[in-house]
Amino acid sequence: MVVLRRALNCTPLERARIRERAQAAGMPVSRFVVACALRGDAEAKPRLALSAEEQRLLYDRVAELDRVRRALHEALPGTGVSLFGALAVLHRALGRDG
């Protein structure tokens, strides 16, 4: 084995994460870094953080939040006031301006 000393430029957080992953793999940090470099991870396509199912669930939840947001701003039947506006009036009437 050839011993080659090189500096690795990374943030303290990145260094801690590398150390944790090396420990989890049961390897010294230097061996872990070499193994990762030779595996070709640097050229690999990045993985999405969410699966297709998780993306759909997130989209559905955001769409539901948007539907509720729009409903809060729509005028209540027979009035020109939205539910959000009515709540603001009540809030002010109760002296809770902040």
N, C-alpha and C positions, 0 to 999 in steps of 0.2 A: 504494500500500500504506500502510495506517495502522499506525503503530508504537504498540503498547499494552504497557506494562510492568506485569506482574503477578507476584506471588510464587507459586511452586508448592510446596505443602507436601508433602514426601515424605522418606523416610528416605535416608540416604547410599547404602544398597544399592539402593533403588529408583531413585535418581538415576543411579547407575552403570549400572543395567540399561537405563534410558531412553536414556542416552547411547550405550551399545553398540548398541541397536536402531536408533537414529537413524543412527549411522555405517554399520551394515549396510545401511540403506535409502538411504544416500548423501544424507542430508538433515541440515541443521542441527537441533539439538534443538528449537528453538522451532517450526520448520516441521513437524517430526515430530509434536510434541504437538498442534498445530492440526489436522493431517491425521487423527490418531487420533480427536480429539474430534469432528470433522465426519463421520467415517465411521460414528459411532454405536456404537462398541465398548462404550461405557459401559452401553448398554441391551441389548447382545447377551447371549444365554444363555451361561453359562460352559460351556466345553468340558470333557468328562471327561478326566482325565489318562491313562486307559487306554482302548484300543479294546475292543470286546466280546470279541474273541479274546484280548487280553491279560488282561482281567478273568477269563475262563474259565480260562486257564492259571494265573493267580495263585490262583484258587479251588481248582483241582485240586491245586496244590502245597501249599497250606495244609491241605487235607483229608488229603493223604498224610502231612504232618508230624503232624497230629492222630492219625491211625491209628497211626503209629510211637510217639507219646507214650503212647497208651493201651496198646499192646502192651508197652511198657517197664514199665508199672505193673500189668499183669495177672499173677496168680500163675502161676509155672511149673508144668507138669503134675506132680501128685503132691506138691506142696509148698504152703506158704502164703506163699512168698517170691516176689516179683517179680524180674525181671531187674535192674531199677533197685536194688532192695533188696540183691540178691546182689552187685552191683557196689559198693555202699556198704560192705558188710561187707568185701569184699576190699580196698577202699581203706583202710579203718581198719586192717585186719590188716597192711597193708604200711607203716603209719605215715604215711599221707598224709592227715591230717585236714583240712588247709587247702585 
